[in-house]
Amino acid sequence: MRAVRSRPAGRPRPRVRRSHAERSAATRARILAAVVDVIARHGFQGLTAQRIAASSGVTWGAVQHHFGSKDQLLLAVLEDSFTRFAERVERAPLAGRGLAARAALFVDLAWEHFRSRPYRAGFEILLNHLGRAEHRGPGNWRIEMSRAWDRVWSRIFADAKLPRRRSLMLQHFTISTLSGLAATLMLQGAAAELPRAELDVLKATLRRELAARRPDGCATRIG
């Protein structure tokens, strides 16, 4: 009987060769994570090309190859942070849930986003860079982010038949409340307590507003 050759002990298995697209995506992810890490360690003012390159393990030339300008890299950090949040919402068990449950779940998922390291990095980017006058023209990040939030909101609360202006106001109120709570948490530091009572008030407000009577006289189911 022919003996079966076994792999020598301790010998590593052959590495699976990744495609160019997979390698490129992995490099982009490392660069984005590096920006978040550098801002967390050194603040926005310490976000230098040298530190980004050292933290990501690639050259600054490679960073430019993947993102172009520094502005585009910073925008990509914001977009990546929001995309992760949108994907969590997409995976959330929403089917069959009433409005009250969906409102509570949305606030919990959004709060998880607003208190994350990527959001904190994005906040510093907005505060120190993208809030400048040259980034306020047509097609800027504010418009794109508003549209992205609206898509997520509209999918979760599609059955809340609020007037469009009222719905946009409620979105703005929710985002402003969560971002304000996140900013307060950042200022208070590691000893800060989670704003559970404030989040409960926000959930109750959303339940009440979203369940307002529709133009046809019917109330949206809130169970």
C-alpha positions as CSV (number, residue, x, y, z in Angstrom):
1,M,0.0,0.0,0.0
2,R,1.3,3.4,-1.0
3,A,2.1,5.7,2.0
4,V,0.4,9.0,2.2
5,R,2.8,11.9,2.5
6,S,2.0,14.1,5.4
7,R,2.9,17.8,5.8
8,P,6.0,18.3,7.9
9,A,5.2,19.5,11.4
10,G,5.3,23.3,11.7
11,R,5.4,23.9,8.0
12,P,2.9,26.7,7.1
13,R,0.1,26.1,4.7
14,P,0.4,27.8,1.3
15,R,-1.0,31.3,1.3
16,V,-4.1,31.9,-0.7
17,R,-3.3,34.4,-3.4
18,R,-5.6,37.4,-3.3
19,S,-6.9,39.2,-6.4
20,H,-5.7,42.7,-7.2
21,A,-9.1,44.2,-6.1
22,E,-8.8,42.4,-2.8
23,R,-5.3,43.7,-2.2
24,S,-6.3,47.2,-3.1
25,A,-9.3,47.1,-0.8
26,A,-7.2,45.8,2.1
27,T,-4.6,48.6,1.5
28,R,-7.4,51.3,1.4
29,A,-8.8,49.9,4.7
30,R,-5.4,50.0,6.3
31,I,-4.9,53.6,5.3
32,L,-8.4,54.7,6.5
33,A,-7.7,52.9,9.8
34,A,-4.4,54.7,10.0
35,V,-6.0,58.1,9.7
36,V,-8.4,57.3,12.5
37,D,-5.5,56.0,14.7
38,V,-3.3,59.0,14.1
39,I,-6.1,61.4,14.9
40,A,-6.9,59.5,18.1
41,R,-3.3,59.6,19.2
42,H,-2.2,63.0,18.0
43,G,-5.3,65.0,17.1
44,F,-6.0,66.5,13.7
45,Q,-3.1,68.9,13.9
46,G,-0.8,65.8,14.2
47,L,-2.2,64.2,11.1
48,T,0.9,64.3,8.9
49,A,1.8,62.3,5.8
50,Q,4.7,60.7,7.6
51,R,2.5,59.4,10.4
52,I,-0.2,58.1,8.1
53,A,2.4,56.2,6.1
54,A,4.0,54.8,9.1
55,S,0.8,53.7,10.7
56,S,-0.6,52.1,7.5
57,G,2.7,50.5,6.5
58,V,2.6,52.0,3.0
59,T,4.3,55.0,1.4
60,W,2.7,58.3,1.0
61,G,2.9,57.8,-2.7
62,A,0.7,54.7,-2.3
63,V,-1.8,56.7,-0.2
64,Q,-2.0,59.3,-3.0
65,H,-2.4,56.5,-5.6
66,H,-5.4,55.1,-3.7
67,F,-7.1,58.4,-2.7
68,G,-5.5,61.2,-4.7
69,S,-5.5,64.4,-2.6
70,K,-5.6,64.8,1.2
71,D,-9.1,66.2,0.9
72,Q,-10.3,63.0,-0.8
73,L,-8.6,60.9,1.8
74,L,-10.4,62.8,4.6
75,L,-13.7,62.6,2.8
76,A,-13.2,58.8,2.4
77,V,-12.7,58.5,6.2
78,L,-16.1,60.2,6.7
79,E,-17.8,58.0,4.0
80,D,-16.3,54.8,5.4
81,S,-17.5,55.6,8.9
82,F,-21.1,56.2,7.7
83,T,-21.0,53.2,5.3
84,R,-20.2,51.0,8.3
85,F,-23.2,52.4,10.2
86,A,-25.5,52.0,7.2
87,E,-24.4,48.4,6.8
88,R,-25.2,47.7,10.5
89,V,-28.7,49.2,10.0
90,E,-29.1,47.0,6.9
91,R,-28.3,43.9,8.9
92,A,-30.6,44.9,11.8
93,P,-33.6,42.7,12.5
94,L,-36.3,45.2,11.5
95,A,-38.8,42.9,9.8
96,G,-42.1,42.7,11.7
97,R,-41.1,45.3,14.3
98,G,-43.5,48.1,15.2
99,L,-42.5,51.8,15.1
100,A,-41.5,52.0,18.7
101,A,-39.1,49.1,18.4
102,R,-37.6,50.4,15.2
103,A,-37.2,53.9,16.7
104,A,-35.4,52.4,19.8
105,L,-33.2,50.2,17.6
106,F,-32.3,53.1,15.3
107,V,-31.2,55.3,18.2
108,D,-29.1,52.5,19.6
109,L,-27.4,51.8,16.3
110,A,-26.9,55.5,15.6
111,W,-25.5,56.1,19.1
112,E,-23.0,53.2,18.6
113,H,-21.9,55.1,15.4
114,F,-21.6,58.5,17.1
115,R,-19.5,57.3,20.0
116,S,-17.1,55.2,17.8
117,R,-13.5,56.1,17.1
118,P,-14.1,56.6,13.4
119,Y,-16.9,59.1,14.1
120,R,-14.6,60.9,16.6
121,A,-11.9,61.2,13.9
122,G,-14.6,62.4,11.4
123,F,-15.7,65.0,13.9
124,E,-12.2,66.4,14.1
125,I,-12.0,66.4,10.3
126,L,-15.2,68.3,10.1
127,L,-14.2,70.7,12.8
128,N,-10.7,71.5,11.6
129,H,-10.8,71.0,7.8
130,L,-14.1,70.3,5.9
131,G,-15.9,73.1,7.7
132,R,-13.9,75.7,5.8
133,A,-15.6,77.9,3.3
134,E,-14.0,76.2,0.3
135,H,-15.9,73.0,1.1
136,R,-19.4,74.6,1.2
137,G,-20.2,74.8,-2.5
138,P,-22.7,72.7,-4.5
139,G,-22.2,69.0,-4.3
140,N,-20.2,69.2,-1.1
141,W,-20.0,66.7,1.7
142,R,-22.9,68.2,3.6
143,I,-25.3,67.5,0.8
144,E,-24.0,64.0,0.2
145,M,-24.1,63.1,3.9
146,S,-27.7,64.5,4.2
147,R,-28.8,62.4,1.3
148,A,-27.1,59.3,2.8
149,W,-28.9,59.8,6.2
150,D,-32.2,60.3,4.4
151,R,-31.9,57.0,2.5
152,V,-31.2,55.1,5.8
153,W,-34.0,57.0,7.6
154,S,-36.5,56.5,4.8
155,R,-35.9,52.7,4.7
156,I,-36.5,52.2,8.4
157,F,-39.5,54.6,8.7
158,A,-41.1,54.2,5.3
159,D,-44.5,53.7,6.9
160,A,-44.4,56.9,8.9
161,K,-46.4,59.2,6.6
162,L,-45.0,62.5,7.9
163,P,-44.9,65.6,5.6
164,R,-41.5,65.8,4.0
165,R,-40.5,68.9,5.8
166,R,-41.4,67.4,9.1
167,S,-39.5,64.2,8.4
168,L,-36.4,66.2,7.5
169,M,-36.7,68.3,10.6
170,L,-37.0,65.1,12.7
171,Q,-33.9,63.7,11.0
172,H,-31.9,66.9,11.7
173,F,-33.1,66.9,15.3
174,T,-32.0,63.3,15.9
175,I,-28.6,63.8,14.3
176,S,-28.0,67.1,16.2
177,T,-29.0,65.4,19.5
178,L,-26.7,62.4,19.0
179,S,-23.8,64.5,17.8
180,G,-24.2,66.9,20.7
181,L,-24.2,64.0,23.2
182,A,-21.2,62.5,21.5
183,A,-19.3,65.9,21.7
184,T,-20.2,66.2,25.4
185,L,-18.9,62.6,26.0
186,M,-15.6,63.5,24.2
187,L,-15.2,66.7,26.4
188,Q,-15.8,64.8,29.6
189,G,-13.2,62.2,28.9
190,A,-12.9,58.6,30.1
191,A,-14.9,59.2,33.3
192,A,-18.0,60.3,31.4
193,E,-21.2,58.5,32.1
194,L,-23.3,57.2,29.1
195,P,-26.3,59.5,28.6
196,R,-28.9,56.8,29.0
197,A,-31.7,59.1,30.2
198,E,-31.1,61.5,27.3
199,L,-31.2,58.6,24.8
200,D,-34.5,57.4,26.3
201,V,-36.0,60.8,25.9
202,L,-34.9,60.8,22.2
203,K,-36.5,57.4,21.7
204,A,-39.7,58.6,23.2
205,T,-39.7,61.7,21.1
206,L,-39.2,59.7,17.9
207,R,-42.0,57.3,18.8
208,R,-44.4,60.2,19.4
209,E,-43.4,62.2,16.3
210,L,-43.3,59.2,13.9
211,A,-46.7,57.9,15.1
212,A,-48.4,61.3,14.4
213,R,-51.7,61.0,12.5
214,R,-51.3,60.7,8.8
215,P,-53.2,62.9,6.3
216,D,-55.8,60.1,5.9
217,G,-56.6,60.3,9.6
218,C,-54.9,57.0,10.5
219,A,-52.2,56.6,13.0
220,T,-49.0,54.6,12.2
221,R,-48.8,51.3,14.2
222,I,-46.3,51.8,17.1
223,G,-46.3,48.4,18.7
